[in-house]
Amino acid sequence: MFSKSPRNSLSTAAWRLSIWTTLAFAVGTASAFFTIYILVKNSVLERTDAWLSGEAAVLANVAANTPQDSLNRRIIEEVAELATREVIGGDDGTGEQLKSVFFMQTFANQPSLWIGPEPKQAFLNAIEHAHLMPGVPQSIYVNDGHTPFRVVVSDREHGGAIYLGLIDHAAIQLLGKLTSRFLIVWAGMVAFGFLIAYASAHRLLGRIERISETVARIGTDDLGKRLPESERSDEISRLSRTFNHMLDRIQASVNQLRTVTDAVAHDLKSPVTSIRGRLEVALSNDDDSSWREPVAEAIEGLDRMALLLDTTLDLAEAAGGALHLDRGRIDLSCLVLQLTDLYQPAFAEHHHELEVEVSENIVFNGDISLMSRVVGNLLDNELTHLPDACRIRIQLTSAGDRVRLRVEDNGPGFSPELRQRAFDRFVKGKQSPGRGLGLAYVDAVVRAHGGEVGISDRVGGGAALLLSLPVSI
């Protein structure tokens, strides 16, 4: 059984991905706006401070150059009025303009002239607690307000001072509108971004969910199902194609396993029956000396059966890339000569002419046990499939970093359809008494050593097998 996809959309990965993506987007856009807001606010503050410093210098210059008579107050008052009118105050919401500038002149630390919003005392208290430095614009909070006045003070002779303050209501209202509109746009963008993120994640994860459901339905009895493959070249499509390739290999391996199992079971049935019969004959015979021959034949049958099992297992390991090689330096020249000498009586019994051409001191880095069985299988193949009185030639040479072993004969050769599948397991000719494992074993071992095997027709009739192996890997 496989787990079903969750019905509650809040528990899906698409929902979680969308939440985190949207959260990252929201934080990023909010940070960007906050940075812009700070830059705009600082720009407004710099403009305000520049205006305050310039106007305070002008007023201080006027106060210093105006004669101390009855016109002094009037002139300074007119100049201050003109300065305050240069700044447009904000709207208080009822259509009334808010006063944005105040001007104060003091003598002996006492106010002598005040132009600005009332009550004056609130401003005096705020200025007293601010500890203003001459020529440096600073902020004061009147009546514990949230929005400060920017104030600059200019010293005069004889203990007098001029104070000029400004609160830019228009800029503050502009920043407020900018903030409120951004919040509306930001909320819409976050909601829209969440919908896009959720739709994209849901569509992407839906493809993964279909892959999971297909994989969950695949069992050992139904390896024919495949994942849907898209023409896209994204990661999900590559995952589907990779998984389908893996299923192809698994299905091929399972089919090979079933084929091997069926073939081994079929091939073992006859030897087991034969061995059982011979042992029963030996048990039923009262003569103590007559049981030796049936038992010897039974042991010979067991040896053949063990060889069949070993060969089949080696082929299965080689097909899976797991054939163990106990590598060492092999004198291939000596190995071929020893085996051909061992098989010489059998060839002579069938009236075969065996010609051996072996170059001296050909050393090969490989598994001597497996390579001995390879050469033995080639010689067995010649004995098994050739009619009597054939000519067999075995040639071992080396060229560069390759070793070549050629076995050729003037027999009937391979049929075209058999030649294409000669190295497959359990493939043999119609008249062959073997089990179709000899050449398959040769091919598997040679490939495990990094070599290759080929079949070709011999000039004048017959067939030739060529093994090409690297001297070392």
C-alpha positions in Angstrom: 0.0 0.0 0.0 1.2 3.5 -0.6 0.3 6.7 1.2 -2.3 8.9 -0.5 -1.8 12.6 -1.1 -3.1 14.8 1.7 -6.6 16.1 1.1 -6.1 19.2 3.4 -4.3 21.8 1.2 -2.9 23.4 4.3 -0.7 20.4 5.0 0.8 20.2 1.5 4.3 21.2 0.6 2.9 23.6 -2.0 1.2 25.6 0.8 4.4 25.7 2.9 6.5 26.7 -0.1 4.1 29.4 -1.0 4.0 30.8 2.6 7.8 30.9 2.8 8.2 32.4 -0.7 5.5 35.0 0.0 7.1 35.8 3.4 10.5 36.3 1.8 8.9 38.5 -1.0 7.0 40.6 1.6 10.0 41.2 3.8 12.1 42.1 0.7 9.7 44.6 -0.7 9.0 46.1 2.7 12.8 46.5 3.3 13.1 48.2 -0.1 10.3 50.6 0.7 11.7 51.3 4.1 15.0 52.2 2.6 13.4 54.5 0.0 11.3 56.1 2.8 14.4 56.8 4.9 16.2 58.3 1.8 13.2 60.6 1.0 12.8 61.6 4.6 16.5 62.5 4.9 16.3 64.4 1.7 13.3 66.4 3.1 15.2 67.0 6.3 18.3 68.2 4.5 16.2 70.6 2.5 14.5 71.9 5.7 17.8 72.3 7.5 19.3 74.2 4.5 16.3 76.6 4.4 16.4 77.1 8.2 20.2 77.8 8.2 19.9 80.3 5.3 16.8 82.2 6.6 18.3 82.3 10.2 21.4 83.8 8.8 19.4 86.4 6.9 17.3 87.3 9.9 20.4 87.5 12.1 22.0 89.8 9.6 19.0 92.0 9.4 18.7 92.2 13.2 22.4 93.1 13.5 22.3 95.8 10.8 19.0 97.4 11.9 19.4 100.5 14.1 18.2 100.0 17.7 15.2 102.3 17.5 11.5 102.1 17.2 11.7 100.8 13.7 13.9 97.9 14.7 11.1 95.7 15.9 8.9 96.6 13.0 11.6 95.8 10.3 12.6 92.5 11.9 8.9 91.6 12.3 8.2 92.3 8.6 11.2 90.2 7.5 10.2 87.3 9.7 6.7 87.5 8.4 8.0 87.3 4.8 10.1 84.3 5.8 7.3 82.4 7.4 5.1 82.9 4.3 7.7 81.2 2.1 6.7 77.9 3.5 3.2 76.6 2.8 1.7 74.9 5.8 -0.3 71.7 5.6 -4.1 71.2 5.7 -5.5 70.3 9.2 -8.4 68.4 7.5 -10.9 71.3 7.7 -9.4 73.4 5.0 -7.4 75.6 7.5 -3.7 76.0 6.8 -1.5 74.9 9.6 1.3 77.3 10.7 4.6 75.7 9.9 7.1 78.4 10.9 7.9 80.2 14.1 10.4 83.1 14.7 11.6 84.3 18.1 14.0 87.0 19.1 15.4 87.2 22.6 17.4 89.7 24.6 19.1 88.7 27.9 17.5 85.2 27.5 14.0 86.7 27.5 11.7 86.7 24.4 11.3 90.1 22.8 9.6 89.1 19.6 7.5 86.1 18.7 5.9 85.2 15.4 4.3 81.8 15.1 1.8 79.3 16.4 0.3 79.6 19.9 0.7 78.9 22.8 4.1 80.4 22.8 5.0 79.0 26.2 4.9 75.4 24.9 7.6 76.3 22.4 9.6 78.1 25.0 9.5 75.0 27.2 10.6 72.8 24.4 13.4 75.1 23.4 14.6 75.3 27.0 14.8 71.5 27.4 16.4 71.0 23.9 19.8 72.6 24.7 20.2 73.9 21.2 23.7 74.6 19.8 24.1 77.7 17.7 24.1 77.2 13.9 23.1 73.5 14.2 19.5 72.5 13.2 18.0 70.3 15.8 14.6 68.8 16.6 12.2 69.8 19.4 9.0 68.2 20.4 6.2 70.7 21.3 3.5 69.5 23.7 5.0 65.9 23.5 3.9 65.8 19.8 5.1 62.9 17.6 6.2 65.3 14.9 9.2 67.5 15.7 10.0 71.1 14.8 13.4 71.6 13.3 15.0 74.7 15.0 18.2 76.6 14.4 19.5 79.4 16.7 21.8 82.3 15.8 23.6 84.2 18.5 23.7 87.9 18.6 25.7 90.4 20.5 24.7 91.6 24.0 23.2 88.2 24.9 20.5 88.2 22.2 19.5 85.3 20.0 17.3 84.5 17.1 15.3 81.3 16.9 13.8 80.0 13.6 11.8 76.8 13.6 10.0 74.8 10.8 7.7 71.8 10.6 7.1 70.9 7.0 3.5 69.7 7.1 3.3 69.3 3.4 6.3 66.9 3.3 4.9 65.0 6.3 1.5 64.7 4.6 3.2 63.6 1.4 5.2 60.9 3.3 2.0 59.8 5.0 0.2 59.4 1.7 3.2 57.6 0.2 3.2 55.2 3.2 -0.5 54.5 3.0 -0.5 53.9 -0.7 2.5 51.7 -0.5 0.8 49.6 2.2 -2.2 49.1 -0.2 0.0 48.3 -3.2 2.3 46.1 -1.0 -0.7 44.1 0.3 -2.0 43.6 -3.2 1.5 42.5 -4.5 1.9 40.1 -1.6 -1.5 38.5 -2.2 -0.9 38.3 -5.9 2.6 36.9 -5.3 1.2 34.3 -3.0 -1.3 33.2 -5.6 1.4 32.9 -8.2 3.7 31.0 -5.9 1.0 28.6 -4.8 -0.2 27.9 -8.4 3.4 27.3 -9.5 4.3 25.1 -6.5 1.0 23.2 -6.8 1.6 22.6 -10.5 5.2 21.5 -9.9 4.5 19.3 -6.9 1.5 17.8 -8.7 3.9 16.4 -11.3 6.0 14.9 -8.5 2.8 13.5 -6.9 1.9 11.8 -10.1 5.5 10.3 -10.2 5.0 9.0 -6.6 1.6 7.5 -7.4 3.0 5.8 -10.5 6.0 4.5 -8.6 3.8 3.2 -5.8 1.7 1.2 -8.3 4.8 -0.5 -9.8 5.4 -4.0 -8.3 7.5 -6.9 -9.2 4.7 -8.4 -11.2 4.1 -5.2 -13.2 7.3 -3.6 -14.3 5.9 -2.4 -17.6 4.5 0.8 -16.2 6.4 4.0 -17.0 6.3 7.5 -15.8 4.9 10.1 -18.2 7.7 12.0 -20.0 7.4 15.6 -20.9 9.1 17.3 -23.8 10.5 19.8 -21.4 14.1 19.7 -20.3 13.6 20.7 -16.6 14.6 18.7 -13.6 11.2 16.9 -13.2 11.3 15.7 -16.8 14.9 14.5 -16.4 13.9 12.7 -13.2 11.1 10.9 -15.1 13.4 9.9 -17.9 16.1 8.7 -15.4 13.6 6.7 -13.5 12.2 5.1 -16.7 15.7 4.1 -17.7 16.2 2.6 -14.2 12.9 0.7 -14.6 14.1 -0.6 -18.0 17.3 -1.9 -16.4 15.4 -3.4 -13.5 12.9 -5.1 -15.9 15.8 -6.4 -18.1 17.5 -7.7 -15.0 14.3 -9.4 -13.7 13.7 -10.9 -17.1 17.2 -12.2 -17.2 16.9 -13.6 -13.7 13.6 -15.4 -14.7 15.3 -16.7 -17.9 18.3 -17.9 -15.9 16.1 -19.5 -13.3 13.9 -21.2 -15.8 16.9 -22.4 -17.8 18.9 -23.6 -14.8 15.8 -25.4 -13.4 15.3 -27.1 -16.8 19.0 -28.0 -17.2 19.3 -29.3 -13.7 16.3 -31.5 -14.0 17.9 -34.1 -16.2 21.2 -34.3 -14.3 19.4 -34.6 -11.0 17.2 -37.3 -12.3 20.1 -39.1 -13.8 22.1 -38.9 -10.6 19.2 -40.1 -8.5 18.7 -43.1 -10.8 22.3 -44.1 -10.7 22.4 -43.8 -6.9 19.2 -45.9 -6.6 20.8 -48.6 -8.8 23.8 -48.6 -6.5 21.6 -48.9 -3.4 19.6 -51.8 -4.9 22.7 -53.8 -5.9 23.7 -56.4 -3.3 27.2 -56.7 -4.7 29.5 -54.4 -2.8 31.8 -54.0 -5.7 29.2 -53.0 -8.3 28.1 -49.8 -6.7 31.4 -48.0 -7.4 30.7 -47.3 -11.1 27.2 -45.8 -10.6 28.5 -43.7 -7.7 31.4 -42.5 -9.8 29.0 -41.6 -12.6 26.8 -39.8 -10.1 29.8 -37.8 -8.8 30.7 -36.9 -12.4 27.1 -35.7 -12.9 27.4 -33.6 -9.7 30.6 -32.0 -11.0 28.9 -31.1 -14.3 25.9 -29.7 -12.4 28.3 -27.6 -10.1 30.1 -26.3 -13.2 26.8 -25.3 -14.7 25.8 -23.5 -11.5 29.2 -21.7 -11.2 29.1 -20.6 -14.8 25.5 -19.3 -14.5 26.4 -17.4 -11.3 29.5 -15.9 -12.9 27.5 -14.8 -15.9 24.9 -13.2 -13.6 27.6 -11.4 -11.6 29.3 -10.2 -14.8 26.0 -8.9 -16.2 25.5 -7.0 -13.0 29.0 -5.6 -13.0 29.9 -7.5 -9.8 32.2 -10.3 -11.1 35.2 -10.4 -8.7 38.6 -10.4 -10.4 41.6 -11.7 -8.5 44.1 -9.9 -10.7 47.7 -10.9 -11.0 50.5 -11.2 -13.6 49.6 -14.1 -15.9 52.0 -15.6 -18.4 49.4 -16.0 -21.1 51.8 -17.8 -23.5 52.4 -20.5 -20.9 48.7 -20.8 -20.1 47.6 -21.2 -23.7 50.4 -23.8 -24.3 49.5 -25.8 -21.2 45.8 -26.0 -22.1 46.4 -26.9 -25.7 48.7 -29.7 -24.6 46.0 -30.8 -22.2 43.4 -30.9 -25.0 45.7 -32.4 -27.6 44.6 -36.0 -27.0 40.9 -35.1 -27.3 41.6 -33.3 -30.6 43.6 -36.2 -31.9 40.7 -38.6 -30.9 38.5 -36.6 -33.3 41.2 -36.5 -35.9 41.5 -32.7 -35.7 44.7 -31.0 -36.7 45.7 -28.4 -34.1 48.1 -25.7 -35.0 49.3 -23.4 -32.2 51.3 -20.2 -32.8 52.1 -18.4 -29.5 54.5 -15.5 -29.1 56.8 -15.8 -26.1 56.6 -13.9 -22.8 53.1 -12.4 -23.3 52.2 -11.2 -19.8 48.7 -10.2 -18.9 47.3 -8.6 -15.8 44.1 -10.6 -15.0 42.5 -13.4 -13.1 44.3 -16.7 -14.0 41.3 -18.9 -12.9 38.8 -17.1 -15.0 41.1 -16.8 -18.0 41.9 -20.5 -17.8 38.2 -21.2 -18.1 37.9 -18.8 -21.0 40.6 -20.6 -23.0 39.2 -24.0 -21.9 35.7 -22.9 -23.1 37.1 -21.9 -26.5 38.8 -25.3 -26.9 35.6 -27.2 -25.6 33.6 -25.2 -28.1 35.8 -26.5 -31.0 35.6 -30.1 -29.7 31.8 -29.9 -29.3 30.6 -28.3 -32.5 33.2 -29.3 -35.2 32.8 -32.4 -37.2 35.7 -34.8 -37.3 38.9 -34.1 -39.2 38.9 -30.3 -39.0 41.8 -27.9 -38.9 42.0 -25.6 -35.8 44.5 -22.8 -35.5 45.2 -20.9 -32.3 47.3 -17.7 -32.5 48.4 -15.5 -29.6 50.1 -12.2 -30.3 50.6 -8.8 -28.8 50.6 -5.4 -30.4 51.3 -2.3 -28.3 49.1 -2.4 -25.2 46.8 -5.1 -26.5 46.9 -8.9 -26.4 45.1 -10.8 -29.1 44.0 -14.4 -29.0 42.6 -15.8 -32.3 40.9 -19.2 -32.6 39.8 -20.2 -36.1 38.7 -23.4 -37.8 37.6 -24.6 -41.2 34.3 -26.0 -39.9 30.7 -25.1 -40.9 30.9 -21.7 -39.1 28.0 -19.8 -37.6 24.7 -19.2 -39.3 23.8 -15.5 -39.8 21.0 -15.6 -37.2 23.2 -17.4 -34.6 26.2 -15.1 -35.1 24.2 -12.1 -33.9 23.3 -13.8 -30.7 26.3 -16.1 -30.2 27.3 -14.4 -26.9 23.9 -14.4 -25.3 23.1 -16.9 -22.6 21.4 -20.1 -23.5 21.7 -19.4 -27.2 23.0 -22.4 -29.2 22.6 -24.1 -32.5 19.9 -26.6 -33.2 22.3 -29.6 -33.3 24.4 -28.4 -30.4 24.6 -30.7 -27.3 25.8 -27.9 -25.1 23.7 -25.5 -22.9 24.6 -22.2 -24.6 26.8 -20.9 -21.9 30.4 -21.3 -23.2 30.7 -18.2 -25.5 28.5 -16.1 -23.1 31.0 -16.9 -20.4 33.9 -16.0 -22.6 32.3 -12.7 -23.5 31.4 -11.8 -19.9 34.9 -12.5 -18.5 36.7 -10.7 -21.4 34.5 -7.7 -20.9 35.1 -7.8 -17.1 38.9 -7.6 -18.0 38.2 -4.5 -20.2 38.5 -6.4 -23.5 36.2 -7.4 -26.3 35.3 -10.5 -28.3 34.3 -10.7 -32.0 33.3 -13.3 -34.5 34.1 -13.2 -38.2 34.1 -15.6 -41.2 37.3 -17.3 -42.1 38.6 -17.1 -45.7 37.9 -20.5 -47.3 35.1 -21.3 -44.9 34.7 -21.7 -41.2 34.7 -19.2 -38.4 37.2 -17.2 -36.3 36.9 -15.8 -32.8 39.2 -12.9 -31.8 39.8 -11.9 -28.2 41.4 -8.5 -27.6 42.5 -7.7 -24.1 44.5 -4.8 -22.6 47.8 -5.7 -21.1 46.9 -3.9 -17.9 44.1 -1.7 -16.5 
